[in-house]
Amino acid sequence: MNTNQMEALIGMTATLGILVLLILPSVIGLVRERHIDRQIREAQEAREEVPAQKSSSRSTVPSTATWYAEGRRSKKLVNS
């Protein structure tokens, strides 16, 4: 290999390395999102399999997560 070919090889390797570094966080995020989606789906399926529980006499207050999710849903409906 002569000098020009060696420089081209180094340049291509560096370019591919930079490309991998730029794409890697997106791929990791997608894998993580799919994992979370799978957990949510399994939890919903497990919840559907549980028989209905008797309602208690005390009143229930929605959790912060429920309140936040409902707020997000209503914002989506308003914005669309």
N, C-alpha and C positions, 0 to 999 in steps of 0.2 A: 504494500500500500504506500502510495506517495503521500505527501503532506496535504494536498488538497482533499484527497479522499478521507484522510484522518480527521481533518477539520470538519468536513461534512458529517461524518459519523458522530463526532462529539456534538455538533450543533443539533442533529436530529435527536440524539439521546437527551440533551438538555431540554429541547422543546417537548418531547414526550413526557419527560419528568415533570415539567411545569404543568402540562395538560393534566396529568394524573393528580397532581396536588390541587388543581382547581376543581376537578370533578369529584374527588374523593369525599369531601364534606356533603355534597348533595346525595351521593349514593348512600352514605352512612345514614343521613336523615331519612331517606326513603325506606331503608330497611327498618329503621327504628319506628317510623310511622306505621308500617305494615304490621310490625310486632304489636304495637299498641292497639291497632284496629282489631287484630286477632284476639287480644285479651278482652277487649270490650265486647266483641261478638260472643265469645265464650261465656262471659259473665251474663249477658242478656239471655243466652240460651239456658244457662243454669237457673236464672231467675224465673224463666217461663216454666221450667220443670217443677219448681217448688209449688206445692199446693197453696191455695189462698189462705192467708193467716187470718185469725179472728181479729176484728178491730178492737182496740183497747178503748176504755172509757175516757182516757185522757186525750187532750188535743195534741196533735203533732205539729211541730214547726218545721218547715222545710230547711234543709241544711244550706249552708252557704254555697256549696257547689250547685245545688238545685236552683237556688235563687239566681246565681250567676248565669247558668245555662239558659234559664228562661229569659233573662234579660238579653242575652245574646240572640236568642231566637226572635224576640220581638223587634230588636234592632234590624235584623235581617229582613223581616217582613216590611218594616217601615222603609228601609233603603231600597227594596226591590220595586 
